[in-house]
């Protein structure tokens, strides 16, 4: 047996490297936020990201940690993902008696010229209920901010309480139809038109539907709700309200756990997200904007999105993007230009706004590309005085995904993690944040 004795200096150097990877670099850049937490005020956090964030397992873990320690000032910004036939947080559900056209900011579409706060949009021209139900009593709310299209300004809507969930009065139906592609119609426009999913249409037609040409005929699955109007015997009107500008705030007379609104605008109703708040003088509101497939560049596409997000008056913005750039041929110049442009837009109302950039983690298909993207991101953080957390190194760097897979903490797609995997990453980030608090005392 061969025994290898390493010099003490080498061991200490290795330990220092491991410890430094667990720390937030340039933590002074977010000190105004950490100080605010100790002042027992309401603090707004905005967490922007891609598919790692949309599922809410990582940000949801951080939300619980922040609110357990500093107080719960509201669930924050959400989107009714169920209405958009996509995945989302599992601590609330959404229902409607009508189908909605829906897109996210990465989609190629011409139906909605604007996309707002959440990076998603839903719209229709029917008399529709929208229900959002929170599963946990601690997520009850006293106030809701509705982000909508400014063309709805001065239009009316009604809010209600309910004794039974709308979802119990909805039966989901589907049928297979033939669809003839129109001129310049895109794949995602077809998906939205029939309230279906990309996976389902690809299964019915193969990849040829990804690039439809005028006159092409495809099989589509149309999904639609069948509504039992007996539901309207189970609701009580709270009041009638008027949409104002591109966001409308409604205060409740008592805490609610279910949001139920009805809009009937012949010209169309278009929504970009809903923020839920509590009437309290201290605590954390943890807003999440996660969009599957998104890059830094995608968050520059729709000016309305940043305009609406600026109204959150965030005290800290966390950005965890970069995974999708790993799978692209983007250059260093293009990447860093997108990072700087997004930072500039987010800081347009407050040049000193604290921002924390989080590096992407290891993956299997493009493992060798990740360190390059991480290095570019770190350079950008240094250039613009941003805090930076190297989640790639903190989780172990190259080989982390394979190890996570062996522990059943990652998916076989080679990119995404399980709930446990994301929560472990959340714990690493939380510990890094907590170390700032400990050293600042």
Buried (B, 14 or more C-beta within 10 A) or exposed (E): EEEEEEEEEEEEEEEEEEEEBBBBBBBBBBEEBBEBBEEEBBBBBBBBBBBBBBBBBBBBBBBBBBBEEBBBBBBBBBBBBBBBBBBBBEBBBBBBBBBBBBBBBBBEBEBBEBBBBBBBBBBBBBEBBBBBBBEEEEBBBBBBBBBBBBBBEEBEBBBBBBEEBBBEBBEEEEEEEEBEBBEEBBBBBBBBBBBBBBEBBBEBBEEEBEEBEEEBEBBBBBBBBEBEEEBBEBBEEBEEBEBBEBBBEBEBEEEBBBBBBBBEBEEBBBBBBBBBBBEEEBBBBBBBBBBBBBBBBBBBEBEBBBBBBBBBEBBBBBBBBBBBBBBBEBEEEBBBBBBBBBBEBBBEEEEEBBBBBBBBBBBBEBBEBBBBBBBBBBBBBEEBEBBBBBBBBBBBBEEBBBEBBEEEBBBEEBBBBBBBBBBBBBBBBBEBBEBBEEEEE
